[in-house]
Amino acid sequence: MQTRRSFSKQTLATAVLAAGSILPARVLAAPAVKTVRLADQPGAEVDYAAVWIAEGLGYFEEEGIKIDRRSYANGPAAMLDFPNQSIDAVMAAIVPFMQFAARGGEFKLIMSLTKYNAPLVGPKKYTSYKELDGKRVGSPGIGTVHDAVLGYVEETQQIRLQHVFAKITDFAVMIEKGEIEAFIGWEPASATTIALNPALHYVAQLPPIPDMESLGLVFQPKIAKDDPDLIVRFVRATLRGVDFIKANSKEKTAELVAKKMNDAKAQPVVVNALGSVKLTDPRLDMPSTRILLKVIAKQGKIPPDLVADVDGWIGKYLDYSFLDRAEASLKKT
């Protein structure tokens, strides 16, 4: 004896089969799933939380996008691979993006993903950058925004730091061995190091530049030309991740980020790391961008004539049209 519910299911199934000549056309009209080869850095799940939360909640899947994550040691390393078309998009900092541009590289700068993101970690006896004058400080690379922050500190606080370049994953051991006194890095790698070594803390959790621009998203120019809708869909999914972060507690955000890290126990660490970043402003902070690019020009990393008009230079690569379209489409829903 069939129940009303099971009868309904079978009746529906029969109807679907009977209408086969009509319904498949609708199914075939759905867009094929497209894979985006996306570069990021190890131990950076907090920095790109909006993207990973959007992925975890299925927002990219709803947009017909599958992310193929490619991790590089740092942003400059990812941009070295960018010209050969082996990656479609890169999440990295404004400094390596513009150093790449200074070498003649081409890209479309789509949006900002993260502000701040340059915590200074060291023993609890240190409470300021100035106390590290003359000391060895770990830096994740000469072309990173973090090394630019160290340069800014040296310039504005009249101190000298010994920059020691290494992978961010090596800094914890280097501090234990006495090879460095402190390090500047990104999250959640920095918070993880603190959690593993109770002798360490944030010497300065936020950089000394207000609303400092840090990480953004760039796409291949060819994709921007040939498949702009793909970028709009990617940005729309990311913005939904931003909305989730705005609407929920740090604990809820941390829960989803910890899942991306494949470490459910990492939630308290991620909550701590969220204090180092701002994840909800998709447009570049230009005052801090001007500061950073002028700093790296003084460091000799880019020609000084490029920063005579930072806004004009950035404007050659920055394209908010994809962000504008994504925001407009979300307002309609």
N, C-alpha and C positions, 0 to 999 in steps of 0.2 A: 504494500500500500504506500503510494508516494505521498510525502508531505507537500504542503502548498509551496514551501521554499524550494525543494528539490525539483518539483514540477516546473517552477518558474525558471530555474537555471537551465533545465533541459529544453524547455520551450524556447528560451532565448538563444541557446546554442543552435537549435534547429533553424530558427529564423535567420541567424547569422550565416549559416551554411547555405540556406536557400537563397539568400541575397548576395551570394558570392560574386555574382557578375557585377554588382554595384559597389559593395564595400571595399574590395581590394584596391580600387582606383584611389580611394581616399587614403589608404595606408601607404601606397606607393608614392603619394604626393609629399609625404613627410621628408624633410631634409635628411641626408645621410649624416651620420656622426662624423665629425672632423676631429682629428687629433692635433693638439697644439703642443709642440715640443718646447717646454718652458724651463728656462735656466734659473736656478737659485743657488743658495750657499748652504753648506751643512750647518745644523744647529741654528737655523733662522726661521723656524716655524712661527714664532711670535711676531716677527717683523712682517711677515706676509699672512697674518692671521685672517684677513678678510678673504683672501683667495682660498686658503685651506678650509676655512669654515664653509664657504660657498660650495667647495667641492664635497665636503663631508655631508652637507645638507641636500645634495643632489641638484643644486642650482645650475651647475655646468651641464649636467646630464640633461636637464630640462631645456637647455639652450642648444643641445646637439653637439656638445663639446666634451672631448676626453683629454685630460691633461697627462702628458708624458713628461714626468719630472726629471730634469737633468741637473745634477748638483756640481758646482764648481767651487774651487777653494775660496774665491772671492769674486767680486764684480769684474775687476779688470781681466781675470782669467776667462770669464764668460764672454766678455766683449772681444777677446782675441779670437774666439771661435765664431763670432757672429757673422763675419763676412763670407764664410764658406757655406752659409745657408744650412748648416747642420742643426740649428735651433731656430725656432720661429719667433720666440719672444724671450726677453730677459727681465727678471726682477733684480735690480741692483741700485746702487746709489747714483746720485746726480753727478758726483765727481768722476767716476770711471766713464759714465756716459759722455761727458763733455771732453774728457781726455781723448776718448775714441773719436769724437767729432774733430778735435784739434789735429788728429792724424789723418783726417780726410774721410773718416767713416760716416756712413749714412744710416739713419734710423728714424722711426717715428716715435716721439715721446708722447705717450698717450695720457698718462695720469700719474699723480703721486699716490704712493701706497702708505708711506710711513714718515712721520716727523720724529726728531730726536734720535733715538737708537744709537747712542754712543756712550754707554756707561763705562766709567773707569773703575776697575776692580783692583784691590790690593789689600795688604795687611791692615788691621784695625788701627795701627799706630799712625796711619796716614789719614788725614781728613780733608786734604785739598791738593790741587795740582801743584801749588807753590812748594809744598813740602817735598815734592819729588824732584826738585831742581837738581840737575846733574845726575839723576838716577837712570837706570836702564828700564825702559817702559816698552812692553810688547805692543806691536802694531800689526794688524792683519794684512798689511801690504802698502807699498809706497803709493799706489794709485787709488787707495780707498778714501772714503769720506772720513774715516776714523783717523787716518794719518793726517788729513787736512785739519781736523780738530786739534790734534797735537800741535800742528804748526801755528794755528790761530792762538792757542794758549801761550806758546812760546813768545809770539809777537806781542800779545796784549798784556801778559803778566811778566815780561822781561825775565824769563827763565830759559834754561836749556835742558832738553831731555835727550837721552840717548835712545833713538828709535831702534828697536830690535824686531825685525820682521820674521814672522812665522805664521803657521796655520793656527787659527783660533782654537782648534782642538788640542793644540800642544801647550797652550799657555798655562793650564793648571799644573802640569808637570814641571814646566820651566820655573814657575814661582816656587814650588816645593824644592827644587834643586838650587834655588838662589841665582838662577840665570837672569831673571828679571825681578824687579821690585813690584811692578804692577802691570796691568795691561788695559788697553781700550778695545772694546769689542762690540758685538751685537747680541741680540736675545733670541732664544733662551740660553744660548751657550754661556753667557756671563752669569746668569742666575744659577745655572746648573753648577758652575764652578764654585760659587759661594755656598751652595747647598752641600757640596761634597767636602768643603774645607771650612770649618767653623772659625778659623783664624782670619778669614777674608771677609770683606764687606764692600759695599759700594762706596768708594772714595768720593765719587760724584756720579749720581745715577743719571742726571741730565747734563748735556753739554752746555758750556757757557755762552751759547748763542740762542737767543729767544726764537721759539717755534722753528728750530733748525730743520731745513729740508734734508731728508735722508734718502729714502728709497722710492723708486718709481718703476713704471712699466714701459718698456719699449717693444715695438714690433718691427719686423722686417718691412722695408718700404714696399717691396713687391706684394706682400699680403695686403697692405693698406690700399694699394692700387687695384689689385685683382679681386680681392675678397673683403671689402670694407665691412660688410655685414658680420663677418666672423669676429672682427675686433669689437664691434658694437655689442654682440652677444656675450663676448668674454667680459667686457666692461660691465654690462648689465648684471651678470652673475656676481661679479666682484662687488658691485654696489649693494646688492642684496646681502652680501656678507657684511658689508659696512653697516647696513641697517640693523642686522642682527646684533652686532657689537654695541651699537647705540642703545638698543632696546633691552639688552640683558646685562646681568651683573658680570663682574670680572670672573667670578667663579664659574659661571656658565660658559663664558668664552674660553676660559682655561680648560674646562672639561673637554671641549671639542678640539682644542689645539693639542692637548695631551694625547688624544686619540690619534691625531695625525703623527705624533711623535712615537706612536706605538708603545706608550708608557703611561698607563692610567695613573700611576703613582706620582707622575710629574705635575699634577694639577697645582699643588701649592707653589712649586717652583715657577710655573707659568704665571700664576697670580702675581708673584713678586716681579717677574720680568715685565709684566704689563705696565708697571710703573715707569718703565724706561722709554715707552713709545706712545705716540699718538697715531691712531689708525683710522681716523674718521674724516680726514680732509683730503679729498681727491685732487685738489689743485695745488700747484707748487707755491711754496712760500718764497716770494722773490727777494725780500730783504736778506734773508739768510743765504739764499743761493748766490746773491752778489758777493757776500762776504766770503763764502767758501771758494768760489772761482777766483777771486782776487788773491786769496791766500795761496792757492796752488800755482798761480802765475808768479807770485813772489818766490815760491819754492823752486821755480824753474821747471815745473811739470807741464806747463802750456805756455805758448808765446804770450807776452804781456799785452800785445795789441788786441788780442781776442776779447779781453775784458774791459776794453775802453767803453763798450756798449754791451753789457751783459744781457740786457733784455732783448736787444736786437739779435744777438748771437743765439740765445736760447730760442727765440722766435722762429729761427730757421728749421728747428727740429720739433718744436712743441706743436701739437695739433689736438685741440680740445673738441674737434667736431665729433669724434667718436663718443667722448664722454657726454657731450651735449645731447646727442641722439639717444644714448642709453638713459640718461636722466629723464628726458622728455617721455620716453616710452614707459618708464616706471610710473610716472605721474598719471598716465592714462589708465593704469591697471587699478 
